[in-house]
Amino acid sequence: GKVLVVPMEGSHWLSMREVVRELHTRGHQSVVIAPEVNMHIKAEDFFTVKAYAVPYTQDKFDSLVKTHEQLLFERVHFVTMFLKTMASLKTASLLFARSCEALLYNKDLIRDLNASSFDVVLTDPVYPCGAVLAKYLSIPAVFFLRFIPCDLDAEATACPNPFSYVPRLLTKNPDHMAFFQRVKNMLYPLALALKYICQVAFTPYARMASELLQREVSLGEVLASGTMWLFRGDFVMDYPRPIMPNMVFIGGINCANRKPLSQVCTAAFIQNNSLPPHAYLFTDFSKDFYLSFSFK
């Protein structure tokens, strides 16, 4: 079959890339559509890339990625960190939305995709552009994801999502909640910060879908057209929760087959006085590199 792949950037693509590779080995033809400015999406022998122009430069994109990476390691006051995180999220969301607009309003590219008679769209709904494109082209969509914020998966699939025992994202609640944890679980979606995140991250795609389909649609309605949800998770690690028949857990798909070591290395566990109690420094000496990290 012919598969149109609309990936999300970063590690999302690195996970999906292995699926595209496996599709190739099974005789399927994959076309990956990506912006000219990206991080990891490059042409390879097991798929074809269709690139489209975007209204920002590689330097601007790299600067955004670098800023986000630095933010992860900053040690500042909670309020400062919160404001910086919100600003970074807004900047990234607007950039991805501009990329999606450059794709969806590229008439020549859309005409070419429509004439290519794809059988399915494989996409990560965290970046809903692929879902909007699939809806617009009337092509079945398969979603490949770890999770999606704002409970959009439950909304789109009409899946039960009880506050009583399904911990909400970022609440840090355990799977066995006490009364006040359940109260927190129920109130958390009302938090202004979460509402802001959902609005900034996903509202532009609902607007684009409404313009293309020439009727008012929500993002939940767009995602509801997905025929299959493939979650890169498993109940061994994830919380137990209701799922719908088209929601399939494929945890472990990212695990590579182990390979024999190319050479024997010398490794040592060293207790260092500068480390916390019961923390050890793992030092690995090999021919080509020196690796050192600590754990507790």
Secondary structure in CASP SS format (residue, H / E / C, confidence):
PFRMAT SS
TARGET T0000
AUTHOR 0000-0000-0000
METHOD secondary structure of the structure
MODEL  1
G C 1.00
K E 1.00
V E 1.00
L E 1.00
V E 1.00
V E 1.00
P C 1.00
M C 1.00
E C 1.00
G C 1.00
S H 1.00
H H 1.00
W H 1.00
L H 1.00
S H 1.00
M H 1.00
R H 1.00
E H 1.00
V H 1.00
V H 1.00
R H 1.00
E H 1.00
L H 1.00
H H 1.00
T H 1.00
R C 1.00
G C 1.00
H C 1.00
Q E 1.00
S E 1.00
V E 1.00
V E 1.00
I E 1.00
A E 1.00
P E 1.00
E C 1.00
V C 1.00
N C 1.00
M C 1.00
H C 1.00
I C 1.00
K C 1.00
A C 1.00
E E 1.00
D C 1.00
F C 1.00
F E 1.00
T E 1.00
V E 1.00
K E 1.00
A E 1.00
Y E 1.00
A C 1.00
V C 1.00
P C 1.00
Y C 1.00
T C 1.00
Q H 1.00
D H 1.00
K H 1.00
F H 1.00
D H 1.00
S H 1.00
L H 1.00
V H 1.00
K H 1.00
T H 1.00
H H 1.00
E H 1.00
Q H 1.00
L H 1.00
L H 1.00
F C 1.00
E C 1.00
R C 1.00
V C 1.00
H C 1.00
F H 1.00
V H 1.00
T H 1.00
M H 1.00
F H 1.00
L H 1.00
K H 1.00
T H 1.00
M H 1.00
A H 1.00
S H 1.00
L H 1.00
K H 1.00
T H 1.00
A H 1.00
S H 1.00
L H 1.00
L H 1.00
F H 1.00
A H 1.00
R H 1.00
S H 1.00
C H 1.00
E H 1.00
A H 1.00
L H 1.00
L H 1.00
Y C 1.00
N C 1.00
K H 1.00
D H 1.00
L H 1.00
I H 1.00
R H 1.00
D H 1.00
L H 1.00
N H 1.00
A H 1.00
S C 1.00
S C 1.00
F C 1.00
D C 1.00
V E 1.00
V E 1.00
L E 1.00
T E 1.00
D C 1.00
P C 1.00
V C 1.00
Y C 1.00
P C 1.00
C H 1.00
G H 1.00
A H 1.00
V H 1.00
L H 1.00
A H 1.00
K H 1.00
Y H 1.00
L H 1.00
S C 1.00
I C 1.00
P C 1.00
A E 1.00
V E 1.00
F E 1.00
F E 1.00
L E 1.00
R C 1.00
F C 1.00
I C 1.00
P H 1.00
C H 1.00
D H 1.00
L H 1.00
D H 1.00
A H 1.00
E H 1.00
A H 1.00
T H 1.00
A C 1.00
C C 1.00
P C 1.00
N C 1.00
P C 1.00
F C 1.00
S C 1.00
Y C 1.00
V C 1.00
P C 1.00
R C 1.00
L C 1.00
L C 1.00
T C 1.00
K C 1.00
N C 1.00
P C 1.00
D C 1.00
H C 1.00
M C 1.00
A C 1.00
F H 1.00
F H 1.00
Q H 1.00
R H 1.00
V H 1.00
K H 1.00
N H 1.00
M H 1.00
L H 1.00
Y H 1.00
P H 1.00
L H 1.00
A C 1.00
L H 1.00
A H 1.00
L H 1.00
K H 1.00
Y H 1.00
I H 1.00
C H 1.00
Q H 1.00
V H 1.00
A H 1.00
F H 1.00
T H 1.00
P H 1.00
Y H 1.00
A H 1.00
R H 1.00
M H 1.00
A H 1.00
S H 1.00
E H 1.00
L H 1.00
L H 1.00
Q C 1.00
R C 1.00
E C 1.00
V C 1.00
S C 1.00
L H 1.00
G H 1.00
E H 1.00
V H 1.00
L H 1.00
A C 1.00
S C 1.00
G E 1.00
T E 1.00
M E 1.00
W E 1.00
L E 1.00
F E 1.00
R C 1.00
G C 1.00
D C 1.00
F C 1.00
V C 1.00
M C 1.00
D C 1.00
Y C 1.00
P C 1.00
R C 1.00
P C 1.00
I C 1.00
M C 1.00
P C 1.00
N C 1.00
M E 1.00
V E 1.00
F E 1.00
I C 1.00
G C 1.00
G C 1.00
I C 1.00
N C 1.00
C C 1.00
A C 1.00
N C 1.00
R C 1.00
K C 1.00
P C 1.00
L C 1.00
S C 1.00
Q C 1.00
V C 1.00
C C 1.00
T E 1.00
A E 1.00
A E 1.00
F E 1.00
I E 1.00
Q C 1.00
N C 1.00
N C 1.00
S C 1.00
L C 1.00
P C 1.00
P C 1.00
H C 1.00
A C 1.00
Y E 1.00
L E 1.00
F E 1.00
T E 1.00
D E 1.00
F E 1.00
S C 1.00
K C 1.00
D C 1.00
F C 1.00
Y E 1.00
L E 1.00
S E 1.00
F E 1.00
S E 1.00
F E 1.00
K C 1.00
END
